[in-house]
Each structure stands twice: as C-alpha cells, then as structure tokens.
Amino acid sequence: MAIRFPKDIFHSARLQLTLFYLAVLVVFSLVLTVGTRDLAFNAYHNSDLAQRGEFRHIMDDFPFNNDPSPMTFPNSGIDNFQDEQEAQVRQQLNIDLVVTNLVALVVGGAVSYWFAGRALKPIAESHEAQKRFASDASHELRTPLTNMRVENEVFLRQKEFTPKEARELIESNLEEVQRLESLAGNLLSLSQYENVTLPISNVVVKHLVESALSGVGKVAEAKNIEFVTDVEPATVRGHHESLVQLLCIILDNAVKYGPKKSKVFINGAAKGSDYVIRIRDQGPGIDEADLSHIFERLYRGDKARTSHIGGYGLGLSLAKEIAEANHAAVYGENYPEGGAQFVISLDKA
C-alpha cells in the first residue's frame, strides 16, 4: 500500500515561504522608500531655505523711487506660499511612498510565490519519487510473498503429496526467496552508496574491464553472447570494487537485452581530461519514451518489450549512484545502427 501524505503539505509550505520572502521584501522596501523620501524632502527643504534667503536679500537691496533707504517689503506672503508648497511636496512624497510600497507588495508577492515554488520544486519532486518508490517497492515485495503463500496454501490443502511435489514446492519457494534477497540487496546497496564517501585512488581500466567480464561471463555463455573489447590502456580515478560493480550492471543489462548469439562491444578511450567507456549491445534499443526514465528506481520500460526480462528495475539506478559516488557520469542512448549504448565518463588519473 502506497504511503499517503497530505496533499496540501507543499502548498502550505509554499505559502509560508512566500510570506517570509514578502515580509523581508516589505521591510527592505519600507526602509528604502522612507530613507529616500527623507533625503528628498531634506534636499528640497534646504533648497527652499536657500531660495527664501536669496529672495529676502534681493528685496532688501532693491531701490524704490530713488529712495536711498533700503525698501522694506512684507515677506509673510512669500513665506506662507513657500510653506504651502513645502507641505504639498511632503504630501506628494508620502503618496508616492504608499503607492510604491503597494506596487512592491503586489509585484513582490507574485515574485515571492514563484521563487517559493521554484525553491520547493526539488523537494516536491523528491517527495513524489519517494512515494512512487515506496509504492513500487511494496508491490515488488508483495508479489513473491503472495506467490509463496498461495503455493503453500494450495499444497497444504492436498490430502496426499509425493516427495517430488514437496521438492518442487521447496524449489519454487527458494526461487521466491532469492528474488526477495536480490531486491533487498539492491535496495541496501542503493542506500549505502547514497550515504557513503568512497576512498578514491588510481585504478587501471584494463583490470576493471577484466574483473567485470569475469563477473558476467556465465550469464553471457548461457546466451552464447560474445564480448568484443577495444580498450586503450589508461589509469582513472575511482574506487575499484564499486566501478567493477558498475561495469557488471551495464554488461549484465546488455546481455539481458541482447539476442542470443549476438555481440556486446566494449570500447574505452581518453577524451580530454576524461576516460570514456562505451558498452553497446545488439538488442532492440531503448524506447524514446523511456530514455529519460531508465535510471529511476524500479522503473521498467514497455512491458510488452521487457516481459521476458527478469529483474526489478534497480540495476541502472544503482549504476547511477555508483557513478556519482565515484565523481563519474553515466547515461544511455540508442546507437544509430541499432541497439542500446551506455557511456561511462571517468576522471583520468
């Protein structure tokens, strides 16, 4: 049964994060606009005082009807006019302050909501991936357990059974147990590679390839598949055992999807500061709709194309985790002449 989470958990988190962004933006906007208003008004006030003093100086020195004495002129009207103009400027600055902050509130709210969604998107995607993984893992675990329970119940309902029938039941149960062990082992490996820092050292590519070929040799012999290698001598940076496991996963995948009496090509060559290993099979290739999902946990492609292939869809997910733990990269593609090709890029020593 899939694990259920509240549907609005991320919507609520997005709103809270939006309010936080908006609060910071509003405080910054108020401080900025109030400071700007005060500076602008002080500049206007100082200019106004200078104008008043200049006007008084002009009026005091202005001659009237050849009267040698300085003209006395009432300045109260001018002062009142200047005071009214200063009040209007202050009022207009306050209005501009309110309008500016309202615009900042509206625009900032929309931008904050967008940024909050973008910040939470990786977490939401990870959350959805975990939900799918839990659902798929539960299904994969339930299938062999259900098979064992049904087989045992049917067997126990028989009044009589032969030693051969008992042996067949035990063998069937052991097959299901092996499936569970394989699934549990892959899940454990995935967890380990996610939370471990591998010791990195210099590794000889030739030794990696030879060890990996030895690991999948029996599976290839069963299908009469030939390995064709063309690997340039080189030393790379990585963890030997995990890189062998990575190559085994890719080679095993090539053998599984390759037809009987076919070939799997292994090429290795330096490319700049990297060393690139390409593994290609002669199988049906990868459906274009599946290419972007092949490294997802428990992902299986079109069942019509993969129904005859065993496994749980964890191998390539594990391969990706191993590659990342070794500071390497791995991706899959369709080879132009047919078949699938996986490319592993390692750092040269």
C-alpha positions in Angstrom: 0.0 0.0 0.0 1.4 3.4 -1.0 2.3 5.8 1.7 -0.1 8.7 1.8 0.9 12.3 2.6 -1.3 15.4 3.0 -1.9 16.8 -0.5 -1.6 20.4 0.7 1.7 20.0 2.6 3.8 21.6 -0.2 1.1 24.2 -0.9 1.2 25.2 2.7 5.0 25.3 2.8 5.0 27.4 -0.4 2.6 30.0 1.2 4.7 30.2 4.3 7.9 30.6 2.4 6.1 33.2 0.2 5.1 35.2 3.3 8.6 35.1 4.6 10.0 36.4 1.3 7.3 39.0 1.2 8.0 40.2 4.8 11.7 40.6 4.0 10.8 42.5 0.8 8.3 44.8 2.5 10.8 45.6 5.3 13.5 46.4 2.8 11.1 48.4 0.6 9.9 50.5 3.6 13.4 51.2 4.8 14.5 52.2 1.3 11.5 54.3 0.4 11.3 56.1 3.8 15.0 56.8 3.6 14.7 58.1 0.0 11.7 60.2 1.0 13.5 61.8 3.9 16.6 62.5 1.8 14.5 64.0 -1.0 12.5 66.2 1.5 15.6 67.4 3.3 17.2 68.3 -0.1 14.0 70.2 -1.0 13.8 71.9 2.4 17.4 73.1 2.2 16.8 74.4 -1.3 13.7 76.1 -0.2 15.5 77.8 2.7 18.2 79.0 0.3 15.6 80.4 -2.0 13.9 82.3 0.8 17.2 83.8 1.9 18.1 84.8 -1.6 14.6 86.4 -2.2 14.9 88.4 1.0 18.3 89.6 0.0 17.1 90.8 -3.4 14.1 92.6 -1.9 16.2 94.3 0.7 18.6 95.6 -1.9 16.0 96.7 -4.5 15.8 100.6 -4.9 12.3 102.1 -4.9 11.5 105.6 -6.4 15.2 106.7 -5.9 14.7 106.4 -2.2 18.2 105.9 -0.8 16.9 103.9 2.1 16.5 100.1 1.6 13.0 99.0 0.8 11.1 97.3 3.5 8.8 94.6 2.0 6.5 92.3 3.8 7.7 88.8 3.4 4.9 87.0 5.2 3.0 86.3 2.0 6.0 84.7 0.4 6.7 82.7 3.5 3.1 81.4 3.5 3.4 80.4 -0.1 6.6 78.6 0.4 5.2 76.8 3.5 2.2 75.7 1.5 4.4 74.5 -1.4 6.6 72.6 1.1 3.5 70.9 2.6 2.4 69.9 -0.8 5.8 68.4 -1.6 5.7 66.4 1.7 2.2 65.2 1.0 3.2 64.1 -2.6 6.2 62.3 -1.3 4.0 60.4 1.2 1.6 59.4 -1.5 4.5 58.2 -3.7 5.7 56.2 -0.7 2.4 54.5 -0.2 2.0 53.8 -4.0 5.5 52.5 -4.3 5.1 50.1 -1.4 1.7 48.9 -2.6 3.2 48.1 -6.1 6.2 46.4 -4.4 3.7 44.4 -2.3 1.7 43.2 -5.3 4.7 42.5 -7.6 6.8 41.2 -4.7 4.0 38.8 -3.7 3.8 37.3 -7.2 7.6 37.0 -7.5 7.9 35.6 -4.0 5.3 32.9 -4.7 7.2 32.0 -7.9 10.5 31.8 -6.1 9.0 29.8 -3.3 7.6 27.3 -5.8 11.0 27.1 -7.5 12.8 26.6 -4.2 10.5 23.8 -3.1 10.3 22.1 -6.5 13.3 19.7 -6.0 11.9 18.8 -2.6 8.4 18.1 -4.1 9.9 16.0 -6.9 12.0 14.0 -4.4 8.9 13.6 -2.3 6.9 12.3 -5.2 9.8 10.0 -6.2 9.8 8.5 -2.7 6.1 7.9 -2.8 6.4 6.1 -6.2 9.4 4.2 -4.9 7.5 3.1 -1.7 4.5 2.0 -3.8 6.6 0.1 -6.4 8.8 -1.5 -3.7 5.7 -2.6 -1.8 4.4 -4.1 -5.0 7.6 -5.9 -5.8 7.9 -7.3 -2.2 4.3 -8.4 -2.2 4.5 -10.4 -5.4 6.9 -13.1 -4.3 5.3 -13.3 -0.8 1.9 -13.7 -2.3 3.2 -16.4 -4.7 4.7 -18.3 -1.7 1.6 -18.0 0.4 -0.7 -19.2 -2.4 1.6 -22.2 -3.4 1.9 -23.3 0.2 -1.9 -22.9 0.9 -2.7 -25.0 -2.2 -0.1 -27.6 -1.2 -1.4 -27.9 2.3 -5.0 -28.5 1.1 -3.8 -31.7 -0.6 -4.6 -34.8 1.4 -1.6 -36.6 -0.1 1.5 -35.5 -1.9 4.6 -37.2 -3.2 8.2 -36.3 -2.3 8.6 -34.9 -5.9 5.8 -32.5 -5.3 7.3 -31.4 -2.0 10.6 -30.9 -3.6 9.1 -28.8 -6.4 7.3 -26.6 -3.8 10.5 -26.1 -1.8 12.4 -25.2 -5.0 9.7 -22.7 -6.0 9.8 -21.1 -2.6 13.6 -20.9 -2.8 13.3 -19.1 -6.1 10.9 -16.5 -4.5 13.3 -16.2 -1.5 16.2 -15.5 -3.9 14.1 -12.8 -5.6 13.5 -11.2 -2.2 17.2 -11.4 -1.3 18.1 -9.8 -4.7 15.6 -7.0 -4.2 16.7 -6.4 -0.6 20.4 -6.5 -1.6 19.9 -3.9 -4.3 17.9 -1.6 -2.0 20.6 -1.9 0.6 23.3 -1.1 -2.0 21.3 2.0 -3.1 21.1 3.2 0.5 24.8 2.6 1.1 26.0 4.5 -2.0 23.8 7.4 -1.1 25.4 7.8 2.3 29.0 6.8 1.9 32.1 8.6 0.7 34.2 6.1 -1.3 38.0 6.1 -1.0 39.2 7.3 -4.4 42.5 6.1 -5.8 44.2 5.3 -9.2 42.6 2.4 -10.9 43.8 0.6 -14.1 41.0 0.4 -16.6 42.1 -2.9 -18.0 41.8 -4.5 -14.6 38.3 -3.1 -14.2 37.1 -4.5 -17.5 38.6 -7.9 -16.9 37.0 -8.2 -13.5 33.6 -7.1 -14.8 33.8 -9.6 -17.8 34.6 -12.4 -15.4 31.6 -11.5 -13.3 29.1 -11.7 -16.1 30.8 -14.5 -18.1 28.5 -17.3 -17.1 25.4 -15.3 -18.0 26.8 -14.4 -21.4 27.8 -18.1 -22.1 24.2 -19.2 -21.4 23.0 -17.0 -24.3 26.1 -17.6 -26.4 27.0 -13.8 -26.4 30.5 -12.7 -27.3 32.3 -9.7 -25.8 34.3 -7.6 -28.2 36.7 -5.3 -26.3 38.8 -2.4 -27.6 40.1 -0.6 -24.5 43.0 1.8 -24.6 45.4 1.4 -21.6 44.8 4.1 -19.0 44.5 4.8 -15.3 41.5 6.5 -13.9 40.4 7.9 -10.5 37.8 5.9 -8.7 37.0 3.1 -6.3 38.0 -0.3 -7.8 35.3 -2.6 -6.3 32.4 -0.2 -7.0 33.5 0.6 -10.5 33.6 -3.2 -11.2 30.1 -3.4 -9.9 29.1 -0.5 -12.2 30.5 -2.2 -15.2 28.9 -5.5 -14.3 25.5 -3.9 -14.1 25.8 -2.3 -17.5 27.3 -5.5 -19.0 24.6 -7.6 -17.4 21.9 -5.3 -18.8 23.5 -5.6 -22.3 23.4 -9.4 -22.0 19.8 -9.5 -20.8 18.5 -7.3 -23.7 20.9 -8.7 -26.4 19.6 -11.6 -28.5 21.2 -15.0 -28.4 24.4 -15.5 -30.4 25.0 -11.7 -30.6 27.8 -9.4 -29.5 28.4 -6.8 -26.9 31.0 -4.2 -27.7 33.2 -2.6 -25.1 35.3 0.4 -26.1 37.4 2.6 -24.0 39.4 5.7 -25.0 40.6 9.0 -23.5 38.7 12.1 -24.3 40.3 15.3 -23.0 40.6 15.0 -19.2 38.2 12.1 -19.1 38.3 8.5 -20.0 35.1 7.2 -21.7 33.9 3.6 -21.7 31.1 2.7 -24.2 29.2 -0.5 -23.9 26.9 -1.4 -26.8 24.5 -4.3 -27.3 22.7 -5.6 -30.4 19.3 -5.6 -28.8 16.1 -3.7 -29.6 17.4 -0.5 -28.1 15.6 1.8 -25.7 12.2 3.2 -26.4 12.4 7.0 -26.8 9.7 7.5 -24.1 11.8 5.5 -21.6 15.2 7.2 -22.2 14.7 9.9 -19.6 13.4 7.4 -17.0 15.8 4.4 -17.3 17.8 5.5 -14.2 14.7 5.9 -12.0 14.3 3.3 -9.2 12.0 0.4 -10.0 11.3 1.8 -13.5 10.6 -0.8 -16.1 10.0 0.1 -19.8 7.2 -1.1 -22.0 6.1 -4.4 -20.5 5.5 -5.8 -24.0 9.2 -5.3 -24.7 10.5 -6.3 -21.3 8.2 -9.0 -20.1 10.8 -11.7 -20.8 13.5 -9.8 -18.9 13.9 -10.5 -15.2 14.9 -8.0 -12.5 13.2 -5.2 -10.6 14.4 -2.1 -12.4 17.0 -1.2 -9.7 20.2 -2.1 -11.6 20.5 1.2 -13.6 19.5 3.2 -10.5 22.3 1.6 -8.6 24.7 2.2 -11.5 23.9 5.9 -11.4 24.5 6.1 -7.6 27.8 4.3 -8.0 28.9 6.6 -10.8 28.1 9.7 -8.7 29.9 8.2 -5.7 33.0 8.0 -8.0 32.6 11.5 -9.4 31.8 9.9 -12.7 28.8 10.1 -15.1 26.7 7.5 -16.9 24.0 7.9 -19.5 22.2 5.7 -22.0 21.3 6.3 -25.6 20.3 4.4 -28.8 23.1 3.5 -31.1 22.4 4.8 -34.7 23.0 1.3 -36.2 20.7 -0.4 -33.6 20.9 -1.5 -30.1 21.4 0.4 -26.8 24.7 2.1 -25.7 25.7 3.1 -22.3 28.5 5.7 -21.8 30.6 5.9 -18.6 32.8 9.0 -18.2 35.6 8.7 -15.6 38.3 11.2 -14.5 41.8 10.3 -15.8 44.5 9.9 -13.2 
